[in-house]
Amino acid sequence: MAREDFRQRLTNRLIESLEQNGCFPWNQNGDVSLTRPFNPCINTVFKGGNAINLMIGALEKGFDDPRWMKLDQANALGYRVRKGARAVYAEYWDWEKTSSGNSVPRISYAPLFNASDIVGIPELIRRPEWTPEALARTLIEETGVRIEHQLVDKSSVRKGCYEAYFSNSENKIVVPTLESFPSGSHYYVEVIHQVASWAGYTSGLFNDVPEKELPEVQAKRKLRTELATAFLISRIPLYGTVKTEESAIPEYIKLLKTDKHEIFRAARDAEKIVETVLEFSHELRSRIDARVEDNQLIKPQIELFSSTQENIEENSSAQNLPLLNDARWITFDSTVRREAEKFGIEIGTIEKALSLVEPNFLQVMEAAGKNGYSPDDMNSILVRSLVDEMQTINERQMKWNKFCEQVVNVNTRELGLPSETVQLALQELGYRYQSLLVQSSQNGWAKEQTDQAIRTMVYGDEGRRPVDKNFVEALIKTGRSVEKVPISMNNEEFFLRPLGIGMETDFMPDNSVGLGV
C-alpha cells in the first residue's frame, strides 16, 4: 500500500462497498466467517479501525488465518514471507513526552503479513471442544436479555423480508425463530446484532436525544451496532450476514463522506459495546483469550554467532537465516552500525533500516556482481547511502517532534481546543508531509529542494514564521479542508529510491516485495 491517507483509504473502501453492494464488505458473503485478527508475536488482539482494515484484507485475499505480524517479527522467529506477498497496513499512535511535559502524537503505519503468507509458521491451533454456535448461545444466554420469537417463513428470511429489532422501551429483542434461518449460525448472527444494540443502551452509549437530531444520531447508533456485531461474531467466529436496513445505507454514506474519522470513532465505540457484552460472558472471554495464548509465538533462543560450526548448523538453516554465514552481510551490518553510531543515530532507526535491506540483500549483491561491482564497491555504496538517509530521517524527525510540541504548547496556553482536534490536524499535516517525501523520491529531488518544499508546505508561501495562536488556528482550518493526492508508489520504492537503488535499476529483481517498516 502506498504511504497515503490510511483513514481516507479505508473510508473510501467502505463507501464504495455501500454504494455498489448495499452493505459493508464483511456482509457480502454469508458463507464466510470473520476472524478477529491478532498478533501472535506480542499476544495482542487488533481493535478499532485496524481490526476493520485487517478483516477486510483477509476477506479480499481469502485468508482464514487470523494471525498477522510485521516482517521483522517473522524474520526474528526464523520464518520468511512468501514471495509475492502483499501487506495490509495498520495505524499506530505513539505518545512522546516533550521537555515541557506535554505529550505529542507520533503516528506510524506498519505493513503486516498474514500467517497464510509466512513460510515456516506453525499451524493455527484451533480448540475443537467449543463449537461457534455453542459459544454464541452461551454469549446470548449469559447477557440475560429477553428474546421474543416470531414465526416467519424461510423464504422471507432469505429475501431479508423480516423484522428483527431491540425495543429499548420494552427491553426486549424481537427476531424470527431459529428454524426460519438457513442455519443456526445465521440465526445467532442476527440475535447478536440485536444484543449489540441492547448493549449500546445498557452501557450508556446510546441515550435519548432531541427529535431534531434523531436521523443523524440513529445512523451513528446503527453504524456502531453493525461494527460491534462484526467484532463479536469475528471472535467466535460465526458465519452469516448482518441485515443492513436499506434506509440506513445513504445515511452511512453521508456520515463517511463528511468525515473520514467517523469510522474510527464508531469502531472505538463499538469496542465499548463488545466489552459490555463480554462482561456478561466470561466463558466466551476465556475462549478468546485461550485462542490467542494457544497461538503465541515465542522467539527461539538461538545463539547466532556460536564459537563452533556444529552449534550453528544445529540451531539454524540456510533457508530461514540465509545471511547468518554470509561474510558480505556481516561486514555490511557491522559497518552500518559503526558509521551510524558516529552520527548519533538512534539504535531503533539503525535496526529498522537494516531490517528493510536484509530481505533483498543477497539479490542486490548477486545482481551487482553480474554488473561488474565487487562486494567492497557495493558495501561502500550501500553503507554511505544508508547512513546518509538515516541521518536525514533522524534530523527531520527531530524537527517534526519540535514542531508538534510547539503546536501543542500554543493550544494549551492560548486556545484550549480539544486535544483530539489538534492531534488530528497534526495527523493531516503528517499525511501531507509523507506525500511530499514520496513525491521527492519519485522526482529525484536534492535534499535542499525537499527541505524547501517541506517549509513551504508547513508555513506557506510567506516562509518560516512563529508558531503562534494565529498559525495554529490556520493549521486546524487547513487540515479540515485539505485534499489528498493519491500516491501509487509502493513501500519498497519509497525506501529504496532515496538510497539510489531505484526499482528500474539492474540491482533489484523485478518482483521484489515484502519489505517492512
Protein Blocks (a to p, Z undefined) as FASTA:
>chain_A
ZZddfklmmmmmmmmmmmmnopafklmpmkbccdddddfklopacehjllmmmmmmmmmn
opabfbdcdfklmmmnopacdehiacdddddddddddfkopacddddddddddfklpghi
acddddfkbcfklmmmmmmmmnopacddddddfklmmnopacddddfklopaddddfklp
mbfklmmmmmmmmmmmmmmmmnomaccddfklmmmmmmmmmmmmmmmmmmmmmmmpccdd
ddddfklmmmmmmmmmmpmklmmmmmmmmmmmmmmmmmmmmmlmmmmmmmmmmmpccddd
ddfbacbfklmmmmpcfklmmmlmmmklmmmmmmmmmmmmmnopafklmmmmmmmmmmmm
mmmmmmmmmnopafklmmmmmmmmmmmmmmmmmmmmmmmmmmmmmmmmmmmmmnopafkl
mmmmmmmmmmmmmmmmmmmmmnopafklmmmmmmmmmnomnopadddfklmmmmmmmmmm
pccdddfbdfklmmmmmnopafkbmkbcfklghiaZZ
